[in-house]
């Protein structure tokens, strides 16, 4: 009987070890999945951050260049420019169209590079200006105001009704 009890003890300890091994294996698989998906989400977050940074750079650069151009105009003087923008960058991607009988399917064209895949980008459309406020030293002069409104309307392709010019204090 002692040999039976020893065998039972050995089987019990093996069962415990198997359950521990299974638990360790499950934890390892869960950790690998968490690492994999966090790397994927961080890379997509990085690309979104790059896109937001590109939009912010574009908007800030446009405001600065517009302020510089207006300062150079006769009678304008010191200038502050604020531009209201549409949402964000719109990316136009390439699609492949396949025809099979009556069914037409379009799928994004994907390119593989450095272990990752991404769609082929045909162009990026930057946000459009919705309205502009200009505060300048010559803003109380009607002729200067009209010159500014004409210049901004042409540069940003927006109607003059969406451009306001004010005098600086």
Secondary structure, 3 states (H helix, E strand, C coil): CHHHHHHHHHHHHHHHHHHHHHHHHHHHHHHHHHHHHHHHHHHHHHHHHHHHHHHHHHHHHHHHHHHHHHHCCCCCCCEEEEEEECCCCEEEECEEEEEECCEEEEEECEEEECCEEEECEEEEECCCEEEEEEEECCCCCHHHHHHHHHHHHHHHCCCHHHEEEEECC
